[in-house]
Amino acid sequence: MPLYEGLSAGVEKTAAIFDIGAAYTKVGFAGETSPRAIVPSKVKLSKTGKVTHIWEYSSTEELYDLLVEFLHVLYFRHLLVNPRDRRVVICESVLCPTQFRLTLARVFFKRYEVPSILFAPSHLTTLFTLGVNTALVLDAGFTETVVLPIYEGYPIIKAVESLPLGGKVIHESLALHLKETGVIKGDGEEEKPLSSIMDKIPSDILEDIKVRTCFVTNLDRATAIQQSILQEDSSKWPSPAASVDYPLDGSQTLAIQGKSREIACEVLFEQDNEEKSIATLILDSILKCPIDMRKPMADNLVFIGGTTMLPGFSHRLLAELRFLLDKPKYKECLAITTFKVHSPPSQANFTAWLGGAIFGALEVLSYRSLSREAFLQSEVVPDWCSLTPGTNDIEQSTAKDKTPLKAFSLRRQSGDTKGLSEK
């Protein structure tokens, strides 16, 4: 929100940008370099007084009530603006449930009466922060990791790959190791195992322990650790990382072994029964792209999402990719020897939001958005890659707009990029 905005009569106010994640929500205004607030995606209901996560709903009516209260907090506690005065840009995952996005649109249009909404895929808005049109974007969030290649501004939908791996599985792995090895220390008291003090570790404590103490180890140490576990020979375990003491309250501390700090994140790279991991998602996605796109994708990797901020994540992922290239499954199909990673001008957890803030500051936003009048007529939110004529002025603005977000008018059937030269 620019300074002295209220003195500019007749000038359209800057758009509000929302990135509603599984764990945290980022909110702010178009044209700004960082969100105004990053808050947990949960709200305290006024009727029951219970704190509820907005993604934990059992019906559309319950979701509607959750979003009404959640957006009220965002608008009137963090943004401090009138919703009716500003357009909205929502950075969403390409796998966002239809029920959620339709209910979200109903809340924005009917309850808060916003003038228009643009649903922008987070993988595509990320490219606005880099000024490139081609990249393979990996978004590792709290509940899942999604990989989507984008070529000359066109998302290759048929090449999308995802796995339920993220911060949530790290929390589960960390909690399991802490219950087995964690020790509680008190002032003048003898040490007690953590399992005797608490049955379940609160999620906020797990989050804080993960951020403060855990890290992703390198490939060589990970291989040695796996061999030691499989052979049940602790002597082959490499020299462990240092143990740390985590304060629980004023009188108790939790002793966390170096082993727990190191292996909690290994669940991201361990292949399942189908030989899938975060590293294979990237290679499998590249394999689904046309052969002439594979080299540009390998040379333009982008990692976003809060999970990618763990120390050592990028280094380990690149090492895993190089290791997998020697496997027969990929060696015979991919003529790739190197990978290159972009460094966005922001923290990985709000890079997608920043891309939405950049696009929200452009004049073309009004042409790309779904208006309130159009929604009230049909109460249908068109898919972002197949907007139907009549919902807005997208078709009329195609000739004017040459930005990477031209993919909003691309139909899902064009995922193989057939006819790119004709667009």
Long-range contacts (C-beta under 8 A, 24 or more apart in sequence): 1-29, 1-32, 1-81, 2-31, 12-87, 13-81, 13-85, 13-86, 14-86, 14-360, 14-361, 15-86, 15-87, 15-88, 15-89, 15-360, 15-361, 15-365, 16-75, 16-79, 16-81, 16-83, 16-86, 16-87, 16-88, 16-89, 17-88, 17-89, 17-91, 17-353, 17-356, 17-357, 17-360, 18-74, 18-88, 18-89, 18-90, 18-91, 19-90, 19-91, 19-122, 19-350, 19-352, 19-353, 19-356, 20-54, 20-90, 20-92, 20-104, 21-141, 21-142, 21-306, 22-55, 22-141, 22-142, 22-143, 22-144, 22-166, 22-168, 23-141, 23-142, 23-143, 23-167, 23-306, 24-142, 24-306, 24-349, 25-70, 25-74, 26-349, 26-350, 26-353, 27-74, 27-78, 27-79, 28-79, 28-353, 28-357, 29-79, 29-357, 29-360, 30-89, 30-356, 30-357, 30-358, 30-359, 30-360, 30-361, 30-365, 31-357, 31-358, 31-360, 31-361, 32-357, 33-346, 33-354, 33-357, 34-346, 34-350, 34-354, 35-350, 35-353, 36-78, 36-79, 37-74, 37-78, 37-79, 38-349, 38-350, 39-73, 39-74, 39-78, 41-70, 42-70, 43-69, 43-70, 43-73, 44-69, 45-69, 55-100, 60-99, 60-103, 63-99, 63-100, 63-103, 64-103, 64-106, 64-107, 67-103, 67-104, 67-107, 68-107, 68-111, 71-107, 71-108, 71-111, 71-112, 75-112, 83-108, 83-112, 83-113, 83-114, 84-112, 84-113, 84-114, 84-115, 86-114, 86-115, 87-114, 87-115, 87-116, 87-117, 87-118, 87-360, 87-365, 87-366, 87-369, 88-114, 88-116, 88-117, 88-118, 89-117, 89-118, 89-120, 89-356, 89-357, 89-359, 89-360, 89-365, 90-117, 90-118, 90-119, 90-120, 90-356, 91-120, 91-121, 91-122, 91-125, 91-352, 91-353, 91-355, 91-356, 92-119, 92-120, 92-121, 92-122, 92-384, 93-121, 93-122, 93-139, 93-141, 93-146, 94-121, 94-122, 94-123, 94-146, 94-148, 94-155, 94-157, 94-160, 95-144, 95-146, 95-160, 95-162, 101-381, 102-379, 102-380, 102-381, 105-370, 105-375, 105-381, 106-379, 109-372, 109-375, 109-376, 110-376, 113-372, 114-372, 115-371, 115-372, 116-366, 116-369, 116-370, 116-371, 116-372, 116-392, 117-369, 117-370, 117-375, 118-359, 118-360, 118-365, 118-368, 118-369, 118-370, 119-370, 119-381, 119-384, 120-355, 120-356, 120-359, 120-384, 120-405, 120-408, 121-148, 121-155, 121-384, 121-385, 121-407, 122-304, 122-352, 122-355, 122-356, 123-148, 123-150, 123-155, 123-352, 124-150, 124-153, 124-155, 124-355, 124-404, 124-405, 124-407, 125-352, 125-355, 125-356, 125-358, 125-359, 125-405, 126-302, 126-304, 126-344, 126-351, 126-352, 126-355, 127-153, 127-302, 127-355, 127-404, 128-354, 128-355, 128-356, 128-358, 128-359, 128-404, 128-405, 129-344, 129-345, 129-346, 129-351, 129-354, 129-355, 129-358, 130-302, 130-342, 130-344, 132-300, 132-342, 133-404, 134-293, 134-296, 134-297, 134-300, 135-297, 135-300, 135-301, 135-302, 135-342, 136-282, 136-285, 136-286, 136-297, 136-298, 136-300, 136-301, 136-302, 137-302, 137-304, 138-278, 138-281, 138-282, 138-301, 138-302, 138-303, 138-304, 138-305, 138-308, 139-304, 139-305, 139-352, 140-165, 140-166, 140-268, 140-278, 140-303, 140-304, 140-305, 140-306, 140-307, 140-308, 140-313, 141-166, 141-167, 141-305, 141-306, 141-307, 142-166, 142-167, 142-168, 142-306, 142-307, 143-167, 143-168, 145-268, 145-278, 145-281, 145-305, 145-307, 147-281, 147-282, 147-285, 148-285, 149-285, 149-286, 149-289, 149-293, 149-297, 150-404, 150-407, 151-289, 151-293, 151-296, 151-297, 151-417, 151-420, 152-417, 152-420, 153-403, 153-404, 153-405, 153-406, 153-407, 154-406, 154-407, 154-410, 154-414, 154-417, 154-420, 154-423, 155-385, 155-407, 155-410, 155-415, 156-288, 156-289, 156-293, 156-415, 156-416, 156-417, 157-385, 157-412, 157-415, 158-288, 158-415, 158-416, 159-285, 159-286, 159-288, 159-289, 159-415, 160-285, 161-281, 161-282, 161-284, 161-285, 161-288, 162-281, 163-276, 163-277, 163-278, 163-281, 165-267, 165-268, 165-277, 165-278, 166-305, 166-307, 167-207, 167-210, 167-306, 167-307, 169-267, 169-268, 170-210, 170-214, 170-264, 170-265, 170-267, 170-268, 170-307, 171-203, 171-206, 171-207, 171-210, 172-267, 173-263, 173-264, 173-265, 173-266, 173-267, 174-206, 174-209, 174-210, 174-214, 174-260, 174-264, 175-200, 175-201, 175-206, 177-257, 177-259, 177-260, 177-263, 177-264, 178-209, 178-254, 178-256, 178-260, 181-257, 181-259, 181-260, 182-254, 182-255, 182-256, 182-257, 182-260, 183-254, 183-255, 184-248, 184-252, 184-253, 184-254, 184-255, 185-245, 185-252, 185-253, 185-254, 185-255, 186-251, 186-252, 186-253, 187-251, 191-255, 194-254, 205-248, 209-246, 209-254, 209-256, 210-264, 210-310, 212-246, 213-244, 213-246, 213-256, 213-261, 214-261, 214-262, 214-264, 214-265, 214-310, 215-241, 215-261, 215-262, 215-265, 215-310, 215-311, 215-312, 216-265, 216-268, 216-310, 216-311, 216-312, 216-313, 216-315, 216-316, 217-262, 217-263, 217-265, 217-266, 217-312, 217-316, 218-312, 218-315, 218-316, 218-319, 219-316, 219-319, 219-320, 219-323, 221-262, 222-266, 222-269, 222-316, 225-262, 225-263, 225-266, 226-266, 265-310, 265-313, 268-307, 269-316, 269-317, 269-320, 275-329, 277-320, 278-317, 278-320, 279-317, 279-320, 279-321, 279-324, 280-324, 282-317, 282-321, 283-321, 283-324, 283-325, 283-330, 283-334, 286-334, 286-336, 287-330, 287-333, 287-334, 290-416, 290-417, 293-417, 294-334, 294-335, 294-336, 295-335, 295-336, 298-336, 298-338, 298-339, 298-340, 299-338, 299-339, 299-340, 300-340, 300-342, 301-339, 301-340, 301-341, 301-342, 302-341, 302-342, 302-344, 302-351, 303-341, 303-348, 304-344, 304-348, 304-349, 304-351, 304-352, 305-348, 305-349, 306-348, 306-349, 308-348, 309-347, 309-348, 309-349, 314-341, 359-403, 359-405, 362-403, 364-397, 364-400, 364-401, 364-403, 366-393, 367-392, 367-393, 367-394, 367-396, 367-397, 367-400, 367-401, 368-392, 368-394, 368-397, 368-401, 368-405, 368-408, 383-412, 384-408, 385-410, 385-411, 385-412, 386-410, 386-411, 386-412
